[in-house]
Amino acid sequence: MTLLSRITGLARESLKAAVFGAGVQMDAFEAAFRLPNILRRMFAEGAFSQAFVPILAEYQRQRGPEATRDLVGHVGSILALVLLGVTVLGVLAAPWLVYLLASGFVQTPGKVELTAQMIRIVFPYILFVSLVSLAGGVLNVYRRFAVPAFTPVLLNLSIIGAAIFLARYFDPPVVALAWGVFIGGAAQLAFQIAPLARIGMLPRFSLDWRDEGVRRVLRLMGPAVIGVSAAQISALINTQLAALLGDGRISWITYADRLMEFPTALLGVALGTVILPSLSKHFSDANHAEYSALLDWGLRLAFLLALPAALALWLLAVPLISTLYQYGKFNVNDVWQTRSALLGYSVGLLALILVKILAPGFYARQHMRTPVKIAFVTVLVTQTLAVILMWPLGHAGLTLATSLGACVNAALLYLFLRRRGYYHPAAGWLAFVSKLAVAIGVLAAALWLSAGLWQKAARLLGVIAAGAAAYFGALFLLGFRLADFNRRG
């Protein structure tokens, strides 16, 4: 399901590139959509999930369905009211939010006004998607992983439909994309209702600030919001810096980011989604050996799949970008500028995925302080590097700084997991990494030799097939088997 959401996401970005290119209008849309996306990561997929899922898993295992349903209702009611207020404030404050997001837009006449118009349309998305995250957390704890993983497809299809069918009715046409976001958010929320009802967890509106579970979730959310806010503040600063570099930079970074999201969502988000409730279960059962073994499994799987993905993004950046984006208004210069941003991102792909696996090692234990402190160190490193690298490397310096910050984040999380005794690497890592290095070398040679044989889509598919066959063939000869990574919880 995550693969399907990423495929439709790439189709969405390809269509946006062809119809709108990478100029003033797309900069305005991407900036307008950036703020609700940042709030989504803070309140929905970030701090809220980190605080809510471990406690929900505890209730589900120890207190029974009625207490669990009450917790969902109490937490959902408070979340809805708070975010309704945030949405109203966001709509009213749209013109000021443009300056918070990208003050450099004032250099282009009409850009601030267009961005503010689209902020008003897309801001309710944060309310929709936060309630979607609540529903997804419940479904994941009950091991219904497919429905939450599929819901992003609805947003992608909504934006695609808006670009194809609604753009002609708006002036400028890019405003249709904002309405696509609004419709997609509502569709995602509606899609979760039936699955929740089937497991008897459809929440009822019920406010109870004094409920024990609500207080525990709120206490955990405090440091979690601070920690996630650090990363999102970094994203806001990078948007400001990109806007200062001139028109097109935000769009090029966003197109590269969408390509990066394919492996990070497919590997990091999917693994993190599955691992968090399972880690919470093992912690609740005091099964420390299985807790550590699950983290070890996730890390090995990340290395096995993220390293070849990063290498492929580095070596195949131009054919990937030209095949997916170079149509209509997306020109050759846009291809090369997006390539620069993608090369910067690819350096940190493995680290970005490792963070999605290492951080739940703390969240599942309801231990938030350490990842929060690490998040702030990461922001300081990232933004210092961003300011240093943006002048010689332009917008690519901003993506490279993000990657290097992710490496610091992953390294510190690993160090503290080991230091606190939460994770003990299983035997065989040296042999595992050695064999992986050989397979990566075979993959690099295959991609390098195959890169000139095909054109556009046929070329891209052939290169990927050749690389995948070489890489997994080498792993098979070196003794790896699928059964080694087949884990049933």
C-alpha positions, 0 to 999 in steps of 0.5 A: 500500500505504501508502494502504491501511495508513492507511485501515485505521488510520483505521478502527481509530481510528474503531472504538476511539473508538466502543467505548472513547471518550476516557476513563480506559481509552483513556488507559491503553491509549495510554500502554501502547502509547506506549513500545513505539511509541517504542522501535520508532521508536528501534530499528526504523524510526529508528536501525536503518534509518538505519544498516543500509540504506545499508550493506546497499545498498553490500553489495548493489551491491559485494559480491554476494549471499552477503556481503549474506546474511551481513550480514543474518544477523549483524545480525538475530541481534544485533538479535533477542538485544538486543531479546529482553532489552529485552522481558523487562526491559520486562515485568518493569519494567511498574509502574515504566514507568507512572510514567516514561510518565505519573506523573499517572495516580496521580490516578485509582484503578486507572489505574496498574495497568491501564496496567501490565497492558497494558504486559506484553502489548504490550511483545513488539511491539518485538521483532516489529516490529524484526525486521519493520523488518530484513526491510523494509530488505532488501526495500526495498533490493531494490526490493520496496516493496509488502510492507513498506508493506502490513505495518501493515495486519495490525496494524490488522486485528488491533486491529480484530478484537480490538475486535470479537471479543475485547473481550467476553471481557476485564474491562476490555474495553480489554485486548483491544486490547493482545492485538490489538497482540501478535497483529498484531506476530507476524502482521507478522513472519510475513508477511515470511518468504516475500518474503525467501525469494523473493529469497534473503535469509532470514537465518540465525541467526549471531552474529559481533560481529567482522564488519566490516559489523556493526561499521559498522552498530553504529558508525552506530547509536550516534549515530543512536540518540542522535538518534532518542532525542532525538525520542522523549524529547520524546514521553515528556515530552509524554505526561507533560505531557498526563497532568498536564493531566487525563483524556482529554488523551492520548486526544485527542492520539492521535486527532489524531495518527492523522489527522496520520499519514495524510498524513505516512505517505502522503507522508513515510514513503513518500517517505523509504522510496523515497528512502533506498536510491536516495540510497545507490545514487547516493552509492555510485556517486559520482553527486552530480548525481543525488543532488541531483536526487533530493532536489529531486524529493522536496522539490517533491513534498512541497510539492505534496501536503503544503500542500493536506493541511495546509490541508484538516486545518485547514479540515475538522477538525470534519467529519473528526473527527466523521465518523471518530470521533463514534460510541458513547462519543465525544461532542461535547466529544471532537470539539472537544478533538481538533480543538484538538489537530489544529489544532496538529499541522496547522501543522507537517505540511509540516515533518514531511514535509520532515524525512522527505526531508531527513534521508536526505540525511545518512543515505545518506552515512552521516553521522549527527552533523549530524542528531543535533545538530539533533535535540537542538536541536529537542528543546530548542525543542519542550519549551521551547515545550511548557511555555510553551504548555500553560498557555494552550492546554492539550493543543493547546499540546503539539501546536503545540509539536511542529509548531514544533519540526518547522519548526526541524528541517526548516529546520536540515536544509535549511541544513546540506545546502546548506552542505555542498554535498549539495543544490543546488536546481534551477532554477524554484523561484520559479515553482513556489512562486508557482503553488502559492500560487495553487492553494492559494488556489483550494483554500481558496476551494473548501473554504470555499464547499463546507464547508456543503453536506454532512453526515457522510460525504457532506459530507466526500467531496464537499468533498474531491472539490471541493477536489481538483478545484479544486487539481489543475485550477488546477495543470494550467492553470498548466502542471503535468503528471504527467510532471514528477513521474514519476521512475523509478530 
